[in-house]
Amino acid sequence: MKKIALSLVALGLFTALPGFAATPAPLPAAIANHDGPIRIAVIRNLGSDDNTTQFIAGAIQEGKKLGFKISTFLSNGDDAKFQDFVNQAISQKYDGIILSQGRDPYSTALVKKAVDAGIKVAVFDTAVNGEIPGVTVTQQDDASLTNLSFGQLAKDFNGKANIIKLWVAGFPPMERRQAAYKALQKQYPDIKELESIGAVSSDVQGDTANKVGAILAKYPKGKIDAIWGTWDAFSQGAYKALKENGRTEIKLYSIDISNQDLQLMREPGSPWKVSVAVDPKLIGATNVRLVANKIAGEATPATYDFKAAAIPQALLTAQPGPVNVASLGKIIPGWGQTEDFIAPWFATLEAKNK
């Protein structure tokens, strides 16, 4: 799918009105004349981990500001349940659907079915093959997530280490991260992968802790230098195993962020060195904005990438007070902020729904 470079200026769609403007921006007819509240279904093929909770919160908060009714559905990695949720949302004639973590081979057909039913669709980290008119495919910049996290590991160990990889196949972001990792393996041939484990379940953290604990029993101290986690739910489990088994000499490098992650990274003697992430609340909110613009008849891009930021442990431990995901913007420039897809008429809706 051809990437469409995003710039609000280039799109020329959403020029912000001055703060002193006396006249509210008029609502698009499709919004103004809508019968009842606009209904959006957010369907995510993961469980209720901290990252998912924030993603959902971002969607709900953005919807509430606009007066939309946001319904959320989590399928815990159960592909059949995910498909059922999508089909139910289509049959219930939601105005918009946001899909997250949908997989091959079924996601493309589901998206087309929703579009054919007149429903506006945006997807995040979902396997959509080919460009579907009217649909925006959003994703994190998985190459930079991988390069920044694994790159820090390589730097800390001078390009020579024995590692455990926490990864699972089948999810689009995981496949993209694996592709970037393969390239880095060629760049750092002396970083050896001893084991690769990972599974999506209703208790990812607990299951991963058990799996990592079993691996630690196989490799005595000095045999494993680091763990690279491609998802923070995996990394939380690995952290638990390292602490419980007294193996914090093994350093942990991760992708994604949550309040729990930040707390663990700041614990005394924590082996968690860095997380690289996009604010999950921002991802949820931005997808709601996209669907809102689609319902209004505004032009939206076919693709959109969220840029990643590195969150080093040293920066976190240097902070005198509490740190959470919401406050990262005070120490990570641009964290959790974008004006993308905020149309002038959003302010009109927000004023009506205060």
Legacy VTK file of the C-alpha trace (Angstrom):
# vtk DataFile Version 3.0
C-alpha trace
ASCII
DATASET POLYDATA
POINTS 354 float
0.000 0.000 0.000
1.384 3.328 -0.963
2.168 5.515 2.013
0.582 8.934 1.978
2.784 11.445 3.744
0.737 13.208 6.345
0.798 16.928 6.801
-2.170 18.960 7.780
-0.791 21.811 5.748
-0.358 19.591 2.722
-3.814 18.167 3.080
-5.199 21.670 3.501
-8.160 20.275 5.352
-8.026 21.255 8.946
-6.723 24.799 9.288
-7.286 25.803 12.882
-9.461 28.832 13.578
-7.925 31.576 15.724
-8.700 31.220 19.395
-10.471 34.579 19.372
-12.875 33.695 16.549
-16.383 34.741 17.544
-18.258 32.476 15.141
-18.133 28.710 15.789
-17.213 26.590 12.803
-20.375 25.144 11.233
-20.924 21.423 11.625
-20.806 19.278 8.488
-24.301 18.258 7.401
-23.662 14.578 8.106
-22.850 15.459 11.721
-25.467 18.179 12.248
-28.310 16.108 10.769
-27.378 12.796 12.369
-30.286 11.046 14.082
-29.194 10.475 17.683
-25.639 10.150 18.981
-22.936 8.925 16.628
-21.998 5.378 17.618
-18.486 3.978 17.224
-17.399 0.429 18.085
-13.779 -0.058 19.166
-12.830 -3.734 18.789
-9.397 -4.889 19.931
-7.991 -8.394 19.623
-6.122 -8.253 22.943
-6.953 -8.498 26.640
-7.269 -5.773 29.239
-3.564 -5.131 29.819
-2.459 -1.642 30.869
-1.575 -0.590 27.316
-4.995 -1.658 26.032
-6.705 0.127 28.922
-4.999 3.365 27.901
-5.806 2.847 24.208
-9.486 2.388 25.099
-9.421 5.367 27.466
-8.053 7.589 24.696
-10.846 6.540 22.354
-13.560 7.000 24.983
-12.294 10.411 26.099
-12.040 11.719 22.557
-15.505 10.396 21.762
-16.988 11.933 24.899
-15.630 15.367 23.960
-17.422 15.104 20.628
-20.645 13.699 22.081
-20.135 10.289 20.464
-21.118 6.988 22.065
-18.070 4.707 22.150
-18.592 0.990 22.758
-15.542 -1.206 23.393
-14.979 -4.927 22.866
-11.886 -6.999 23.794
-11.420 -10.491 22.365
-8.293 -11.550 24.317
-6.468 -12.711 21.203
-9.355 -15.013 20.255
-9.677 -14.550 16.487
-13.122 -16.161 16.317
-14.463 -13.899 19.052
-12.900 -10.865 17.355
-14.664 -11.697 14.105
-17.939 -12.195 15.964
-17.605 -8.773 17.556
-16.999 -7.150 14.174
-19.936 -8.917 12.562
-22.180 -7.899 15.449
-21.091 -4.266 15.105
-21.893 -4.389 11.382
-25.324 -5.918 11.991
-26.033 -3.323 14.697
-25.295 -0.594 12.160
-22.658 1.358 14.052
-21.682 4.603 12.337
-17.995 3.828 12.708
-15.745 0.916 13.616
-12.151 1.003 14.868
-10.318 -2.310 14.668
-7.107 -3.086 16.534
-4.830 -6.125 16.196
-6.956 -7.924 13.607
-4.991 -10.638 11.821
-4.740 -12.453 8.519
-6.465 -14.096 6.805
-9.799 -12.625 7.892
-9.296 -8.889 8.559
-9.372 -7.606 4.980
-12.724 -9.279 4.275
-14.188 -7.946 7.527
-13.108 -4.390 6.729
-14.588 -4.622 3.223
-17.837 -5.982 4.674
-18.090 -3.033 7.075
-17.353 -0.514 4.312
-19.921 -2.131 2.030
-22.457 -1.699 4.849
-21.797 2.048 4.845
-19.762 2.039 8.056
-16.699 4.278 8.366
-13.595 2.356 9.330
-10.137 3.054 10.737
-7.817 0.265 11.836
-4.745 0.114 14.030
-2.053 -2.573 13.730
-4.459 -4.691 11.711
-3.676 -6.864 8.687
-5.369 -5.166 5.728
-4.138 -6.291 2.315
-4.295 -3.623 -0.344
-5.847 -0.192 -0.149
-9.572 -0.123 0.633
-11.197 3.186 -0.373
-12.268 5.222 2.627
-10.297 3.174 5.160
-7.276 4.505 7.076
-4.696 1.971 8.220
-2.814 3.345 11.233
0.232 1.785 12.812
3.198 2.554 14.981
6.502 3.058 13.238
7.615 -0.471 14.089
10.997 -0.120 12.407
11.938 2.766 14.695
10.453 0.966 17.731
12.718 -1.976 16.970
15.771 0.051 16.024
15.622 2.244 19.124
15.008 -0.563 21.624
17.272 -3.233 20.153
19.765 -0.559 19.160
20.132 0.499 22.805
20.733 -3.117 23.767
23.430 -3.392 21.099
25.036 -0.162 22.299
25.021 -1.167 25.963
26.700 -4.495 25.177
29.063 -3.198 22.494
27.410 -5.354 19.864
28.081 -8.664 21.627
25.457 -10.408 23.781
23.402 -13.548 24.334
19.711 -12.683 24.415
16.210 -14.031 24.866
13.595 -12.614 22.478
9.962 -12.221 23.568
7.837 -12.299 20.428
4.791 -13.940 18.885
3.945 -14.445 15.217
0.768 -13.512 13.404
0.089 -9.954 14.555
0.993 -7.257 11.987
3.130 -5.139 14.358
4.978 -8.237 15.518
5.719 -9.248 11.943
7.039 -5.753 11.150
9.195 -5.773 14.277
10.527 -9.198 13.347
11.475 -7.939 9.888
13.384 -5.010 11.408
15.008 -7.359 13.926
16.210 -9.655 11.139
17.980 -6.705 9.530
19.597 -5.785 12.854
20.795 -9.350 13.330
22.860 -8.931 10.175
24.217 -5.650 11.503
25.100 -7.213 14.880
26.188 -10.822 14.168
27.678 -11.203 17.649
24.318 -10.749 19.320
23.069 -14.321 19.630
19.419 -15.271 20.124
19.336 -18.174 22.589
15.557 -18.562 22.761
12.421 -16.932 21.352
9.148 -17.279 23.274
5.761 -15.614 23.460
2.034 -16.264 23.363
-1.111 -14.141 23.584
-3.498 -15.349 26.286
-5.828 -14.011 28.947
-2.808 -13.790 31.299
0.123 -12.758 29.133
2.175 -11.470 32.065
1.766 -14.628 34.155
2.288 -17.003 31.247
5.419 -15.149 30.141
6.813 -15.134 33.687
6.455 -18.921 33.799
8.094 -19.386 30.403
11.000 -17.055 31.235
11.407 -18.737 34.627
11.832 -22.083 32.878
14.442 -20.597 30.537
16.368 -19.073 33.439
16.629 -22.529 34.998
18.320 -23.755 31.782
20.923 -20.986 31.655
23.037 -20.221 34.738
24.287 -16.742 35.534
26.602 -15.354 32.888
24.913 -17.193 30.017
22.165 -14.638 29.292
22.999 -10.956 28.968
19.667 -9.398 28.032
16.012 -9.894 27.170
14.416 -7.999 24.299
10.633 -7.720 24.564
8.561 -6.818 21.523
5.522 -6.012 23.705
5.429 -4.610 27.217
3.002 -7.284 28.463
5.765 -9.796 27.645
8.335 -7.581 29.352
6.241 -7.299 32.510
6.243 -11.083 32.767
9.966 -11.240 32.119
10.590 -8.619 34.812
8.573 -10.689 37.299
10.624 -13.798 36.467
13.943 -11.957 36.762
13.031 -10.571 40.185
11.591 -13.833 41.528
14.601 -15.842 40.375
17.248 -13.353 41.510
18.460 -12.819 37.949
18.426 -9.022 37.656
21.936 -9.141 36.200
20.021 -9.784 32.958
18.970 -6.470 31.436
15.549 -5.859 29.875
14.753 -3.797 26.758
11.163 -3.294 25.653
8.611 -1.885 23.231
5.406 -0.110 24.359
4.763 1.683 27.649
2.271 1.754 30.493
2.066 3.157 34.009
3.051 -0.249 35.352
6.128 -0.288 33.110
7.212 3.125 34.367
6.842 1.986 37.958
8.888 -1.158 37.330
11.607 0.783 35.516
11.980 3.089 38.534
12.200 0.367 41.167
15.571 0.118 42.984
17.857 -2.233 41.111
15.460 -2.593 38.200
16.960 -4.381 35.175
14.499 -2.616 32.802
16.769 -0.250 30.854
14.580 1.312 28.172
11.112 1.300 26.644
10.337 2.675 23.195
6.742 3.587 22.575
3.890 5.726 21.303
1.344 7.052 23.790
-1.467 4.459 23.583
-4.087 7.028 24.603
-3.057 9.147 21.635
-3.492 6.156 19.314
-7.039 5.582 20.531
-7.933 9.267 20.331
-6.459 9.741 16.850
-8.419 6.819 15.434
-11.646 8.331 16.792
-10.741 11.636 15.116
-10.193 9.806 11.837
-13.576 8.099 12.004
-15.249 11.382 12.942
-13.823 13.030 9.842
-14.897 10.107 7.685
-18.466 10.331 8.995
-18.398 14.066 8.260
-17.335 13.424 4.682
-13.857 14.904 5.108
-10.897 13.486 3.204
-8.587 11.235 5.228
-5.345 9.469 4.261
-5.045 5.793 3.414
-2.262 5.297 5.977
-0.923 7.034 9.057
2.158 6.230 11.166
2.640 7.118 14.821
6.224 8.115 15.569
8.054 6.376 18.414
9.999 7.867 21.332
12.646 6.273 23.552
12.044 6.355 27.314
15.347 5.542 29.048
15.464 4.307 32.612
18.105 6.896 33.521
15.749 9.732 32.585
12.937 8.265 34.677
15.021 7.651 37.784
16.342 11.218 37.615
12.836 12.609 38.168
12.196 13.685 41.766
8.464 12.959 41.787
6.020 10.405 40.398
6.028 9.694 36.652
3.121 8.289 34.677
2.268 8.005 30.997
0.201 11.196 31.103
3.112 13.205 32.550
5.773 11.914 30.141
5.167 14.979 27.982
7.012 17.011 30.620
10.236 15.081 29.991
9.775 13.583 26.494
9.274 16.360 23.890
6.034 15.925 21.932
4.857 12.917 23.921
1.107 12.305 23.646
0.514 15.318 21.435
-0.682 15.804 17.895
-3.155 18.164 16.288
-3.640 15.763 13.393
-7.240 15.328 12.264
-8.658 17.929 14.642
-11.125 19.673 12.307
-12.316 23.237 13.083
-15.832 21.965 13.788
-14.553 19.715 16.592
-14.566 22.790 18.837
-18.220 23.369 18.007
-19.121 19.834 19.029
-17.005 20.049 22.161
-18.756 23.266 23.215
-22.133 21.567 22.757
-21.115 18.552 24.837
-19.432 20.200 27.809
LINES 1 355
354 0 1 2 3 4 5 6 7 8 9 10 11 12 13 14 15 16 17 18 19 20 21 22 23 24 25 26 27 28 29 30 31 32 33 34 35 36 37 38 39 40 41 42 43 44 45 46 47 48 49 50 51 52 53 54 55 56 57 58 59 60 61 62 63 64 65 66 67 68 69 70 71 72 73 74 75 76 77 78 79 80 81 82 83 84 85 86 87 88 89 90 91 92 93 94 95 96 97 98 99 100 101 102 103 104 105 106 107 108 109 110 111 112 113 114 115 116 117 118 119 120 121 122 123 124 125 126 127 128 129 130 131 132 133 134 135 136 137 138 139 140 141 142 143 144 145 146 147 148 149 150 151 152 153 154 155 156 157 158 159 160 161 162 163 164 165 166 167 168 169 170 171 172 173 174 175 176 177 178 179 180 181 182 183 184 185 186 187 188 189 190 191 192 193 194 195 196 197 198 199 200 201 202 203 204 205 206 207 208 209 210 211 212 213 214 215 216 217 218 219 220 221 222 223 224 225 226 227 228 229 230 231 232 233 234 235 236 237 238 239 240 241 242 243 244 245 246 247 248 249 250 251 252 253 254 255 256 257 258 259 260 261 262 263 264 265 266 267 268 269 270 271 272 273 274 275 276 277 278 279 280 281 282 283 284 285 286 287 288 289 290 291 292 293 294 295 296 297 298 299 300 301 302 303 304 305 306 307 308 309 310 311 312 313 314 315 316 317 318 319 320 321 322 323 324 325 326 327 328 329 330 331 332 333 334 335 336 337 338 339 340 341 342 343 344 345 346 347 348 349 350 351 352 353
